[in-house]
Amino acid sequence: MNRVEKIRESLKEQGIDALIVLDELNQHYLSGFAFTDGLLLITMNKALLITDFRYYEMAQNEAYKDYEVIIPDNRTEIITKALKDEDCKTVGFEGGSVSFVTYQKYCENYPFCKFVNIGSMIEDQRQIKDDEEIALMQKAQDITDHAFSEVVKHIKLDMTEIEVAAELEYFMRKAGASGLAFETIAVSGDASALPHGTPRNVKLREGFLTMDFGAKYKGYCSDMTRTIVIGKADDKIKKLYNTVLEAQRAGLAAVRAGADCALCDKAARDIIDSHDEYRGAFGHSLGHGVGLFIHESPRLAKTVSGRLLRVGEIVTVEPGIYLFGKYGCRIEDMVAVREDGIYNFTHSTKDLIEIY
């Protein structure tokens, strides 16, 4: 069953005759084509991709064959005809992304229909990745791994954090990334204790250098973090790094089909909290879902007890220790949930690397 057929099944279950899709990520997911002007109209018998002339040829070539691509002079007339042709009485819309003004226009333009918020119906379907999505995300992660392997060859002690971030982005672009999954993080010294610190125009400071970055490939994101050391690692730095690595391995071992998201988080958190000097220093959740958007459901967090992982979900596993005013460390892989454990997209080394 393809994506359009699956969403039709969900609509039928809720007694909804048709669906208008405006969210650009949901449009991309359901049609296979990314565009920024238009909408999808899905009824029980038709799937229309309505856009303008700028996208017509690309949509014809790239959109799933379920769709008829249309560039109408009057979109309201086309939608009205399609809804009336199938006697659609109830039409779904994305309540989380449709403005109140747009909702009012729906009601005014199509008074013969009742409009119903579908909630997270599409996003829920997006959580389970199919083989096509997994292949695209592996390509995105391959690009990201490549960038890391290149940047560690090029890091010099007189570089700035901004220059390291720029190098990572350059290597991702050069390897085929269509964009960045999020703003690149490259922070050193005391700034490495900031989980989402912003690269500064300062030379690399001694201690940890944390790099959190990801590529986009055909719309799909990758996400990884590696922490290296500027200078020679002393015993305290080695202990902190190895504790994070042990916690990450415990988190990876806990992720599997049917596992409770909160217990996955606990598996890693317990390792860190077992050390008095690190207790409470892991301040964020263990991980999050990834796909067309960098932060999707599910979350691996202590606050989501009872949420069980399902085959096909893709999550990050990224414990960290942050000693504010000193330094911090995070290690992150992106993995897919499988029946027999996990598939790890990330292949970069986790050996402690020192630059001196």
C-alpha positions as CSV (number, residue, x, y, z in Angstrom):
1,M,0.0,0.0,0.0
2,N,1.5,3.3,-1.0
3,R,1.4,6.6,0.9
4,V,-1.7,7.9,-0.8
5,E,-3.6,4.7,-0.2
6,K,-2.6,4.6,3.5
7,I,-3.8,8.2,4.0
8,R,-7.1,7.3,2.3
9,E,-7.5,4.4,4.7
10,S,-7.0,6.8,7.7
11,L,-9.5,9.2,6.2
12,K,-12.1,6.4,5.8
13,E,-11.7,5.4,9.4
14,Q,-12.6,8.9,10.5
15,G,-15.4,9.3,8.0
16,I,-13.6,12.0,6.0
17,D,-14.3,12.2,2.2
18,A,-11.3,14.3,1.1
19,L,-8.1,16.0,2.3
20,I,-6.5,19.3,1.5
21,V,-2.7,19.4,2.3
22,L,-0.9,22.7,2.7
23,D,2.0,21.9,4.9
24,E,5.1,21.7,2.7
25,L,6.7,18.7,4.4
26,N,3.4,16.8,4.3
27,Q,3.1,17.7,0.6
28,H,6.6,16.4,0.0
29,Y,5.9,13.2,1.9
30,L,2.6,12.4,0.2
31,S,3.5,13.4,-3.3
32,G,7.3,12.7,-3.5
33,F,7.7,16.3,-4.7
34,A,8.9,19.4,-2.8
35,F,7.2,22.7,-3.8
36,T,6.3,25.9,-2.1
37,D,3.3,27.2,-3.9
38,G,0.2,25.0,-4.1
39,L,-1.6,22.2,-2.4
40,L,-2.6,18.6,-2.6
41,L,-6.2,17.5,-2.9
42,I,-6.8,13.9,-2.1
43,T,-10.3,12.3,-2.5
44,M,-11.2,8.6,-2.5
45,N,-10.7,8.5,-6.3
46,K,-8.3,11.3,-7.2
47,A,-5.1,12.9,-6.1
48,L,-4.5,16.3,-7.5
49,L,-1.2,18.3,-7.2
50,I,-2.2,21.9,-7.8
51,T,0.6,24.4,-8.3
52,D,1.8,27.0,-10.8
53,F,3.8,27.0,-14.0
54,R,7.2,27.2,-12.2
55,Y,6.8,23.7,-10.8
56,Y,4.8,22.0,-13.6
57,E,7.5,20.2,-15.5
58,M,9.4,19.2,-12.4
59,A,6.2,17.9,-10.7
60,Q,5.3,15.9,-13.8
61,N,8.7,14.2,-13.6
62,E,9.1,13.8,-9.9
63,A,5.7,13.5,-8.2
64,Y,4.3,10.0,-7.6
65,K,2.2,8.7,-10.5
66,D,-0.9,8.8,-8.3
67,Y,-1.1,12.5,-8.9
68,E,-2.6,14.6,-11.7
69,V,-0.6,17.8,-11.9
70,I,-2.7,20.8,-12.5
71,I,-1.8,24.6,-13.0
72,P,-5.3,26.2,-12.9
73,D,-6.2,29.8,-13.4
74,N,-8.7,29.5,-10.6
75,R,-7.8,27.0,-7.9
76,T,-11.1,27.4,-6.1
77,E,-13.1,26.3,-9.2
78,I,-10.9,23.2,-9.6
79,I,-11.2,22.2,-6.0
80,T,-15.0,22.8,-6.0
81,K,-15.5,20.6,-9.1
82,A,-13.3,17.8,-7.6
83,L,-15.2,17.8,-4.3
84,K,-18.7,18.0,-6.0
85,D,-17.8,15.3,-8.5
86,E,-17.4,12.8,-5.6
87,D,-20.1,14.4,-3.5
88,C,-17.6,15.1,-0.7
89,K,-19.3,16.3,2.5
90,T,-16.5,16.2,4.9
91,V,-13.0,17.6,4.1
92,G,-9.9,17.2,6.3
93,F,-7.3,19.9,6.9
94,E,-4.1,20.2,8.9
95,G,-5.2,22.1,12.0
96,G,-1.7,22.4,13.3
97,S,-0.4,24.3,10.3
98,V,-3.5,26.0,8.8
99,S,-4.2,29.5,9.9
100,F,-7.6,30.6,11.1
101,V,-7.8,33.0,8.1
102,T,-7.2,30.1,5.8
103,Y,-9.8,28.0,7.6
104,Q,-12.3,30.8,7.2
105,K,-11.6,30.9,3.5
106,Y,-12.2,27.1,3.2
107,C,-15.6,27.6,4.8
108,E,-16.4,30.5,2.5
109,N,-15.2,29.0,-0.7
110,Y,-16.7,25.5,-0.1
111,P,-19.9,26.0,1.9
112,F,-21.2,22.7,0.9
113,C,-18.5,20.9,2.9
114,K,-17.8,20.5,6.6
115,F,-14.1,21.0,7.5
116,V,-12.5,18.7,10.0
117,N,-9.1,19.0,11.7
118,I,-7.2,15.8,11.0
119,G,-4.7,16.5,13.8
120,S,-1.4,14.6,13.4
121,M,-2.7,12.0,10.9
122,I,-0.1,12.7,8.3
123,E,2.7,13.2,10.8
124,D,1.8,9.9,12.5
125,Q,2.1,8.1,9.1
126,R,5.4,9.8,8.5
127,Q,6.9,8.3,11.7
128,I,7.2,4.9,10.0
129,K,9.8,5.2,7.3
130,D,9.6,3.0,4.2
131,D,12.6,1.6,2.2
132,E,12.7,4.6,-0.1
133,E,13.0,7.0,2.9
134,I,15.6,4.9,4.7
135,A,17.8,4.8,1.5
136,L,17.6,8.6,1.2
137,M,18.4,9.1,4.9
138,Q,21.4,6.7,4.5
139,K,22.6,8.9,1.7
140,A,22.2,12.0,3.8
141,Q,24.2,10.3,6.6
142,D,26.9,9.1,4.3
143,I,27.4,12.7,3.3
144,T,27.6,13.8,6.9
145,D,30.1,11.0,7.8
146,H,32.2,12.1,4.8
147,A,32.2,15.7,6.1
148,F,33.5,14.6,9.5
149,S,36.2,12.4,8.1
150,E,37.4,15.4,6.0
151,V,37.1,18.1,8.6
152,V,39.3,16.3,11.1
153,K,42.1,16.3,8.5
154,H,41.7,20.0,8.1
155,I,41.3,21.3,11.6
156,K,44.2,23.6,12.7
157,L,44.7,25.1,16.1
158,D,44.5,28.6,14.8
159,M,41.1,28.0,13.2
160,T,37.9,29.7,14.6
161,E,34.8,27.8,15.6
162,I,33.0,29.5,12.7
163,E,35.6,28.3,10.3
164,V,35.2,24.7,11.5
165,A,31.4,25.0,11.0
166,A,32.0,26.4,7.5
167,E,34.3,23.6,6.6
168,L,31.7,21.0,7.7
169,E,29.1,22.7,5.6
170,Y,31.5,23.0,2.6
171,F,32.3,19.3,2.7
172,M,28.6,18.3,3.0
173,R,27.7,20.5,0.0
174,K,30.6,19.2,-2.0
175,A,29.5,15.6,-1.3
176,G,26.0,16.3,-2.7
177,A,24.0,17.7,0.2
178,S,21.0,19.7,-1.1
179,G,21.0,21.7,2.1
180,L,21.7,21.7,5.8
181,A,19.4,19.7,8.2
182,F,19.9,22.5,10.8
183,E,22.3,25.2,11.8
184,T,25.8,23.6,12.3
185,I,27.2,23.6,15.8
186,A,30.9,23.7,16.4
187,V,31.9,24.9,19.9
188,S,35.0,24.5,21.9
189,G,36.4,25.0,25.4
190,D,33.8,26.3,27.8
191,A,31.3,26.8,25.0
192,S,31.2,23.0,24.5
193,A,29.2,22.9,27.7
194,L,26.3,24.6,25.8
195,P,24.3,21.8,24.2
196,H,23.1,24.1,21.4
197,G,25.9,26.6,21.4
198,T,26.5,28.9,18.4
199,P,29.9,28.9,16.7
200,R,31.9,31.9,17.6
201,N,34.5,34.0,15.8
202,V,37.2,32.9,18.3
203,K,40.1,30.5,17.9
204,L,39.6,27.0,19.1
205,R,39.9,26.7,22.8
206,E,41.7,23.8,24.5
207,G,39.4,20.9,25.7
208,F,36.4,19.5,23.9
209,L,35.3,20.6,20.4
210,T,31.7,19.4,19.9
211,M,30.4,19.3,16.3
212,D,26.7,18.6,15.8
213,F,25.7,18.8,12.1
214,G,23.6,17.1,9.4
215,A,22.9,17.2,5.7
216,K,19.7,17.2,3.7
217,Y,19.4,14.9,0.7
218,K,16.3,15.1,-1.4
219,G,14.5,16.6,1.6
220,Y,15.6,14.0,4.1
221,C,17.8,14.9,7.1
222,S,20.7,13.3,8.9
223,D,21.9,14.2,12.3
224,M,25.2,13.3,14.1
225,T,27.5,14.6,16.8
226,R,31.1,13.9,17.4
227,T,33.3,15.5,20.1
228,I,37.0,15.6,19.7
229,V,39.8,17.2,21.9
230,I,41.8,20.3,21.1
231,G,45.2,19.6,22.7
232,K,46.1,16.6,24.8
233,A,43.3,14.9,26.7
234,D,44.0,14.7,30.5
235,D,42.5,12.0,32.7
236,K,39.4,14.1,33.5
237,I,38.6,14.6,29.9
238,K,39.1,11.0,29.1
239,K,36.9,9.9,31.9
240,L,34.1,12.2,30.9
241,Y,34.4,11.2,27.2
242,N,34.4,7.5,28.0
243,T,31.3,7.9,30.3
244,V,29.4,9.6,27.5
245,L,30.5,6.8,25.2
246,E,29.4,4.1,27.6
247,A,26.0,5.9,28.1
248,Q,25.5,6.0,24.3
249,R,26.3,2.3,23.9
250,A,23.7,1.6,26.6
251,G,21.2,3.8,24.9
252,L,21.8,2.1,21.5
253,A,21.4,-1.4,23.2
254,A,18.1,-0.3,24.7
255,V,16.6,0.9,21.4
256,R,14.5,-1.9,19.8
257,A,10.9,-2.6,18.6
258,G,8.6,-2.5,21.6
259,A,11.0,-0.7,23.9
260,D,9.6,2.0,26.1
261,C,11.0,5.4,25.0
262,A,11.4,6.5,28.7
263,L,13.4,3.3,29.5
264,C,15.7,3.9,26.6
265,D,16.5,7.3,28.0
266,K,16.9,5.8,31.5
267,A,19.5,3.2,30.2
268,A,21.8,6.0,29.2
269,R,21.0,8.4,32.0
270,D,21.7,5.9,34.7
271,I,25.3,5.4,33.4
272,I,25.9,9.2,33.7
273,D,24.1,9.7,37.0
274,S,26.1,6.8,38.6
275,H,29.0,9.2,38.7
276,D,28.6,11.8,41.5
277,E,30.5,14.5,39.5
278,Y,28.2,14.1,36.5
279,R,24.8,13.6,38.2
280,G,22.3,16.0,36.7
281,A,24.7,17.1,33.9
282,F,22.8,15.3,31.2
283,G,20.0,17.9,30.9
284,H,18.2,17.0,27.6
285,S,16.5,13.9,26.4
286,L,18.3,10.9,24.8
287,G,17.0,11.4,21.3
288,H,14.3,12.4,18.8
289,G,12.8,11.2,15.6
290,V,14.3,12.4,12.3
291,G,12.9,12.4,8.7
292,L,11.8,15.3,6.5
293,F,12.1,17.5,9.6
294,I,15.1,17.3,12.0
295,H,12.9,17.0,15.1
296,E,10.0,14.6,14.7
297,S,8.3,12.1,16.9
298,P,9.0,9.9,18.8
299,R,11.2,11.3,21.5
300,L,13.4,9.2,23.7
301,A,12.7,11.0,27.0
302,K,11.9,10.3,30.6
303,T,8.6,12.2,30.1
304,V,7.1,9.8,27.5
305,S,6.7,6.7,29.6
306,G,4.5,4.1,27.8
307,R,5.4,5.2,24.3
308,L,6.7,2.1,22.6
309,L,9.1,2.1,19.6
310,R,7.9,0.6,16.4
311,V,9.7,-1.0,13.5
312,G,10.6,1.7,10.9
313,E,11.0,4.6,13.2
314,I,14.2,6.5,13.1
315,V,15.7,8.2,16.1
316,T,18.9,9.7,17.4
317,V,20.8,8.4,20.4
318,E,22.7,11.4,21.8
319,P,23.6,11.5,25.5
320,G,25.9,14.2,26.8
321,I,27.6,15.6,29.9
322,Y,27.7,19.4,30.3
323,L,29.8,21.0,33.0
324,F,28.9,24.6,32.7
325,G,31.9,27.0,32.7
326,K,34.3,24.1,31.9
327,Y,33.4,21.9,29.0
328,G,30.9,19.4,27.6
329,C,30.7,16.4,25.4
330,R,28.0,14.7,23.3
331,I,28.1,11.6,21.0
332,E,25.2,11.0,18.6
333,D,24.2,8.4,16.1
334,M,21.0,8.1,14.0
335,V,19.4,4.6,14.0
336,A,16.4,2.8,12.5
337,V,14.3,0.5,14.7
338,R,14.2,-3.0,13.4
339,E,12.6,-6.3,14.6
340,D,15.9,-7.6,15.8
341,G,17.4,-4.4,17.2
342,I,18.6,-1.4,15.3
343,Y,20.2,-0.4,12.0
344,N,22.8,2.3,12.6
345,F,23.2,4.8,9.7
346,T,26.2,6.5,11.3
347,H,29.7,5.1,10.6
348,S,32.1,7.7,11.9
349,T,34.6,6.7,14.5
350,K,33.9,7.2,18.2
351,D,37.6,6.8,19.2
352,L,38.8,9.9,21.1
353,I,40.6,12.1,18.6
354,E,43.1,14.7,19.8
355,I,44.3,17.7,17.7
356,Y,47.6,19.1,18.9
